[in-house]
């Protein structure tokens, strides 16, 4: 065999070895890049607090107390007896303890609300500002302790579930 034929045969053998070596280097580089990306996204926050590392817990389920609907006669300047408010309320509470207390004293709660609602004027409830004022008044009336010596109630929000002004 001639010298040039021998050299050509060695080049043919080196090319597959060179291709395999380049392929292995490329795969290694891709793997290293993927690992680095994964580690950067898995990395702890800068301040390293354990609370932030834990998965954020979903917010606690809201606690509501739905009250039966109220139907009350409203005050009018001309003492028109046909002016009626039909209103449904739901209270948003911070915890089960407040809910249990309000449920236990439900007749007292309903009485306070009926007295408050019957003092309302039709003109005040006809607009958005009047409804927001009513929400604040309901919170104020229900925040007061239901019995002497009892801590005040906490009402986070008052939600209207029905509101008909006739």
N, C-alpha and C positions, 0 to 999 in steps of 0.2 A: 504494500500500500504506500502511496506517496505521502509526503509530509503534509501537503495541503489537504488531502483527504482525511488524514488523522486530525488535523486542526478543526476541520469542518464538523467532524463527528463529536469532538469535545464541546464545541459551541452549541450543538444541538442538545447535548446532555445538560449544559449549564443553564440554558434558557428555561426549562421547566423548573429547575431548582431555584432560579432567580425569581420566577413568577410566584412560586409557593412561598418563598421568603418575603416578598413584597406583600402578598396577600396576608400572611401572618402578622406582619408589622402594621398593616392597615387595620386589621381586626383588633389588634391590641390597642392602637391609638383610639379607635372608636369606643372600645370598652372603657378605656381610661376616661375619656371625655364624658361618657354616660354616667360613670360612677361619680365623677366630680360634680356634674349637674345634680344628681340625686342627693349627694351630701350637702350641697348648698341649699337645696330646698327643704331638706330635713333639719337643717341647722337650728339650734336654739336661738331665742331672741337675745338681743345684745345685753339686756340686764340680767338674763338668766333666771328669772323668777320661775318657780315651779308651777305657779298658778297659770301662767301664760303658756307653759309647755303642754299642760293638760288640755284635752279637747274642751272647747267652750260648751258648757252645759246649756241645754235649751232653757228658755225662760220658763218659770213656773206657770202652771195653768192658772188663768185668772179665776178669782173667786167672786161669784155673783150671787145676789139675793134678789130674786124676782118677786115683786109685790103685786097683789091683785090690783086690778084697775080701780081708779077712783072716779066717781061722778059727783061733781059738786056744782051748786049754783054760785054764780059769780056776782060780785058787786058791780052795779052799773050806776051811772049818774042819775038816770031816770027810774031806778028801781025796777027795771024790766025783769020779771021772774023767768023769762025764757032764755036767759043767757046761761049756758051750761058749759062746763069744762069736763071732758072725758079724757083721762090721762092714765097711761100705764108707765110704771117706773121700774127700773132695775138698778140696784146699787152695786157698785164695784168696791170690793173690800180688800184690805191687805192680807188678812189671814182668816183661818177657820174659827179662831176664838171670837172675833168680832161677828162673824156670821152666826155662830151659835148663840151669842148674847142677843143679837137683834131678833133672831128667830124665837128665842125664849120670851122676849118682851114685845112680840109682834103687835099685840093690841095697843100698847103704849106708842109704838112707832106709828101705826096707822092713825091713831088719834091725833098725834102731833102733826102728821101730814095733812089730815082732813082740816084741822084748824087753820093751818097755813094756807092751803089751797082755797078755802072758802073766803079768805081775806083778799084774794087777788082781784084785780080789776081787768076787765076785758081789754081795754086799750093797751095795758102794759104787756099782755101776753100775745098780742097780735104781731109783734116784731121779734127779730132775733135777739136783740139786746134784752128785751123783757124775759125771754126764755132763759138766757144765760144768767140773769139776775135771779130768776126762780131757782135755778140749779144751786146758786150760791146760798140762797135762803134755806133750801132743803138741807144742804150740808151743815149749815149753822144750827138748824133746829135739831138734826139728828146727832150732831157731835156732842151735844150736852149729855152728861150722864143720865141714864134712865132711872137710876135709883141712887139715893144719897150714899156716899162712900164708894161708889163704883167709879172706876176711871172713865174718862170720856171715850166715846166711840170714835173710830176713825173711818171716814167715808172717803175713798179715793175719788170716786166719780159718781154722778147721777146720770143715768141714761134714760132717755124717753123711748118707750117701746110703742106707745100710742099717744097721740095728741090731737084731740078734736075740740075746737072752740066753736060753739054754736051760739 
